[in-house]
Amino acid sequence: MKVVIAGGHGRIALHLERLLAERGDHPVGLIRNPLHEADVIAAGAYPVLIDLENTTAAALSEHLSGADAVVFAAGAGAGSSAERKDSVDRAGAALLADAAILAGVRRYLLVSAIGSDAGAQPEHDPVFAAYMTAKQAADEDLRTRDLDWTVIRPGALTSESGSGHVTLTTRVGRGSVPREDVAAVLVALLDEPRTAGLSLDLVSGRHPIAEAVAATVLAGAEGAPTAENGEN
């Protein structure tokens, strides 16, 4: 399987690239800084230099040729401006969707953020409000696309080693999750096409990842275990 990952040097992306490469898949990491090439190669992926804020859907689509799926794991990052939250987290996700359609790639996984459905809240500072607004807009845009999309909304991200156990459902209470587990869930979602059309919250829990993903399919993401039911 060839998987193109936007934000290929992000910590989730590097975990994802490593997991895909270890099982014999062909990850491609889209990066805008040539200094990050070595890290992407070390993870087992092929680096492609392209700046999502300064390219076109047609140019980007050339790098998606032959891909089985795309993953948007990019983000403006900590310390970035409100303007870049929009130009990367929203516009970048939309650009990748445009490019996927041009390239004929149907499978699209979007890494969003828990609480994105509600968008900005009064207690948010201006930059975080811009971030949540961008994530909400990216989610809503993708849901209108003729693509086999899945939106995954992780809780607070940690750098701990993954446990392999999560809660994955349409709505959970606030929680955290290791980036390594987010990457493992992305792999499982790539392997399960029936998760297309689902928007799922993700936090650490007690369900093995394979079982958690299977449960979302069997339940149609309705009635699956939630944090409120004691699963987080």
Order of alpha helices (4+ residues) and beta strands (2+ residues): beta-alpha-beta-alpha-beta-alpha-beta-alpha-beta-alpha-beta-beta-beta-beta-alpha-beta-beta-alpha
